[in-house]
Amino acid sequence: MGKEEFKNNDVKLWKHLKEQYDNGCTSPLMFIDALNIMVRTPSVMTSLSDFELAFLSFAKRHGSITREIRSRVTFLADNEIGYNTEILDLLLYFYELDPKDDVLFQICSMLMRGNCIGQEYFSWYEKAVEKELRINMLYEYYLMSIDMDYAGRLPKMILMYFAYRSNLDYERNAFLYANVLRHKPAYAEIYNDYLPAILEFAKDSLINHRISEDLAYIYKNVLTDEMLVEYAADYAELLLIHQIKIKNDNIDSIVVIYDHLNDEEKYPVYNGEAFVPLAGDRYSILLEDQYGNRYVEKSLYDVKKVIRNVSNVEKIMKDAGHMLYPSLYLSEKAEERGDSARNIEDALLYLTESESVSEKYQRQIMIKLCQEYFDNDDIAKLDELLLRFDPDELDFDEREICVKIMVARGLYEKALDWVCTYGIEYIDYKILVRLCDRILVRSDYEYEPSVLRICEYLFKNNKYDKNDINGKLEICILMFHDDLRTYYF
């Protein structure tokens, strides 16, 4: 093909150069010819294929890209369907030379084609929003890339766009809605438009037990008293959530061991943090790495409660009903303050029946409830709870309390059976004296070997006060066992 054929026909020459490139030619002279053509006739470039990109890379290295070439490339970039880093690099270079809106438009469009989300891209989306460029999905990418710690006001266009619909994930929605609530006075014109969506979002997040700093702010500021009652069970669990930030990159799990629960709980670590329910104060936190090694050093992590400064926490916990962690929280708080068990009776009864709670702690709670029922003459509940005790599982102090209550309740035969079976050494002598006296009175002082053995123990070991024994019991003892005279007189 002769040179005369290309004379005054840049289109044919450009096509010829592309064919040469496709055949493997990468001579700088070829690119110089291409540059001369583009300077004369930029419109010959109709696509951004490999040849064009190679030529543009050459021209960029030599600082030879003219304003007209930049304009043509920017125009052609709009026809691209997929993400292309070479084209993006060119566009960024163009913007650096001359920050024009059409170049910014194509930069953002290319970033979005590549689903480029993150703080490193936010400045571009921010510029486009400030310039009010109309790019599909721009506002979504703006919020998906913004720093989640940003506390300032959002652009009006962003607020107006999301006032009626939002396809963002729950974390970004939480950021948006929390921002609206934090700047309520400044957003007065659109606040009421947002409120229904915020309320619905808060309910949905509660039901799904979602939590973050932004959600915590939303819950505290939009949940009404009626909603707190309706969603008490969901909110109660979230009130116990703590954020644990790890200072060691090798940690992949948080292990929590409660003093009063049977099993440990393990929570995964994502991006250096975990959200963990912590009820009360009687627990241990362990960090676990991928090899199963565990660490107890508190210096390796920071703990912060997510929802803070809530005034009616205990009411919410009570309204939550039968739930493990809220009930455990109420139990430990009441124990710390010495509060009446009756105030949290439902929570305590739930713990005594939960398979997650240790048997030792269940017995402690049951003993506490028995004493409370006894002191308040709640006989039906007291008798029902006493039937649940297995004396084989009680320690000495617990059995003594039970025997004392049985004697006071008139359950003498059962109390006597416990005393004879498990020993009298750890039972207060006043309880034993009363037990013997009541049994003898009821039997009209009929001979009872078990009672006699108890009395013999009391006299032989000086575990009695003469003023505590009535005359009939004294006479009966003397009748039962002549040998006791020497101990009594």
Salt bridges, closest charged atoms under 4 A:
ASP10 OD1 - ARG40 NH2 2.71
GLU52 OE2 - LYS18 NZ 3.16
GLU68 OE2 - ARG67 NH2 3.95
ASP101 OD1 - LYS131 NZ 3.99
GLU189 OE1 - LYS156 NZ 3.93
ASP204 OD2 - ARG210 NH1 3.13
GLU213 OE2 - LYS304 NZ 3.04
GLU213 OE1 - ARG308 NH2 3.54
ASP214 OD1 - ARG182 NH1 3.26
ASP234 OD1 - HIS209 NE2 2.86
GLU237 OE1 - HIS209 ND1 3.40
GLU264 OE2 - ARG294 NH2 2.65
ASP281 OD2 - LYS333 NZ 3.99
GLU288 OE2 - LYS266 NZ 2.73
GLU288 OE1 - ARG294 NE 2.72
ASP302 OD1 - LYS247 NZ 3.46
GLU314 OE2 - ARG337 NH1 2.80
ASP319 OD2 - LYS315 NZ 2.78
GLU335 OE2 - ARG282 NH1 3.37
GLU336 OE1 - LYS333 NZ 3.91
ASP339 OD2 - ARG337 NE 2.81
GLU345 OE1 - ARG342 NE 3.61
GLU345 OE2 - LYS381 NZ 2.90
GLU353 OE2 - ARG388 NH1 3.99
ASP378 OD2 - ARG342 NH2 3.38
ASP383 OD2 - ARG409 NH2 2.52
GLU398 OE1 - ARG363 NE 3.18
GLU413 OE1 - ARG442 NH1 3.90
ASP437 OD2 - ARG438 NH2 2.53
GLU456 OE2 - LYS460 NZ 2.66
ASP482 OD1 - ARG485 NH1 3.08
ASP483 OD2 - HIS481 ND1 3.89
